[in-house]
Amino acid sequence: MDCCRNTKHENKEESLKGGKNMAETKNNTTMWVVIGVLVIATIFLTIKASSLGAAQATASVAKAAVSTASSGMVGGC
């Protein structure tokens, strides 16, 4: 009775609207999740690097201000 089985019914369970099957949809979803994680990581690392650069620039300005303030003559007539 294998010839009487309805093969369309079996394929209907595995396929989605638009003709895509579940495996393709899972692969596409996984790909977009990976792309999203990489974009978020790139943004985070860019912000982190820019804040570290700003902190180093602020520290060098502070050192320059301290060195110019202490190099002046104190007292004297």
Secondary structure, 3 states (H helix, E strand, C coil): CHHHCCHHHHHHHHECCCCCEHHHHHHHHHHHHHHHHHHHHHHHHHHHHHHHHHHHHHHHHHHHHHHHHHCCCCCCC
